[in-house]
Amino acid sequence: MTTTAPGGPAAAELPFFVYGTLLPGEPNHDLFLRGRTARERPAVLSRALLYDGPGYPYAIEGHGRVHGTLLVAAPGVYGELLGLLDHLEEFLGPGHPRNLYERVVREVELPGQGASEAGESVRAWVYLAAAAVTRSLRTGGVLIPEGRWTTGRAAEG
């Protein structure tokens, strides 16, 4: 189930699922996340598709999986991190007509650590392409079939 982000101070301090330029080793990871995360773990967003964008990807609702990282904010910086990510992702508020992305709550899967350990599912903020962007991607976008943005970019290499 997807729910749009409630704004304001009552918003839950959920972790963030990232899948593009905020991934470890990508350019925006150090710019926006260095010193602001307490934990980072590989994660998977089900029921989503990944599309290539102009230097960054877009995830949309669909029948696939997107691979990324789950980030937990460091103590005391949640509000700062939320504001930075909303600005980076051009999220102006739920349903705003100028949004590039919508910030929504989704279930994200965390793989188990060993062969005998089952994974778990957690709720997280995810930035999905806004409605107008999604319509454009569905009609003429470039799908990244394996749902791994770095893999999609490597093919361009």
N, C-alpha and C positions, 0 to 999 in steps of 0.2 A: 504494500500500500504506500502511496506517495502522499505526503501532505506538504503544503506550501509553508514556508518559513514564517513563523510568527515574529514580528519585529519587537523591539523593545527589550527591557531588562528581564522580563519574565521568561524569555527564551531559555530552553534547557541547554546546559553546557554539554552538548553532544560532541563526540569526536567528529573529525572531517574525513571524508573519503576523497582522495585526489587521484587523478589518472593521467595527467599531462605534464605541463611545465613545472608543476610543484613536486613531482616525483623526485626521490633522492637521485642526485647526479644531473638533474635538469637545471636550467638557468634560474628559474624562480624559486627553487628550493632554498638555496642559500640567501637570496634576497629577502624572501618573506618569512621563512620558517626557522632560520638559524637562531638558536637560543629561545625559541618560542614553543618548542614541542617537548613533551616529557617522554613520549613513546611513539614509535613508528613501526607498523607491522604490515606485511603483505596482506592484501584483502581482495575480495572479488564482489562486484556488483552484478547480481543476476537480473534478468528481465530488462537488459539494456543493450544498446548497440553503440559502437564507437565510430565516429566519422572524423576524417581528416579535416582540419581547418587551416586558416592562414597563419601557420606557425604554432598552432595549438589545436588540440582535438575538442570535439563535442560529444558528449554522451546524450543519448535520447532513450525513451522507453522503447522496448522491442524484445524480440526473442533471441537473446544472446547473453554474453557475459563480458564484462569490462574488468580488466585486471588493473589494480592500483595499490595504493597504500592508505592505511587507516592511521590518522594522526590524532594524538591526544595532546591538547594544549598544556603547556607548562603551567604550574601554579601561578596565579596572579596575572596572567596575560590573555585570558580567554577573550575578553571584550576587545582588546587591541587586535588580536589575531582575527577575530570575526570581522572587524571593520576593515582590516587590510585585505582579507580574502574577498569580501563583498565588493570592495573597490576594484581589485584586480579583475574579478569576474564580471564587472559591470552589472551587478545586481543592485537595483535601486529600491526594491520593495516588491512584495508579492504581486504578481500580475502587472507590474509597471510596463507600459508600452515600449519603453526604451531599454528594457533589460536585454542583455546578451545571453545571460543564464538566469535560471530560477534556482534559488536555494531551497531544497526540499529534504524531507526526512525519508530515508530508505533503510531497509535492512541490508546489511553488508556481511558477507561471510568471511570468517577468519579461518584459514586452513589449520588443521591440527599440527602440532609440532613434531609428532612421530607417527610411524605407521599404525600404531595401535590407538592413537589419540584422535578422537573425533573433533572436528572443527566446531566453532560456535558462531552464532549470529548476533550482531549488535546493531542498534539504531545509530545512524550517523547522518550528518549534513552532507549532501551531495549537490554539486552544481550541475544541473542538466540544462541543455540548450533551451532557450525561451521558445515560445510557440511559433513566432515568425521564422526563427532560425531552423526549428525542427521541420516546418513545412518545406523550406528550401532544401534541407538535407535529404528529406525523403524523396524529393523529385529529381535532384541532380547532384547529391553529395557523393563523396568517395568513401565507401565503407571500409573500415579496417577490419578484415574478417576475423582475426584472432582476438580482437579486443585488447590488444597491447599497443599503446601508442608508440613506444620506442621501436617496436618491431615494424610498425607501419612506416615510420620515418626512415628506418634503416634501408627499406626497400628503395627509397628515393635516391640514397647515397650516391 
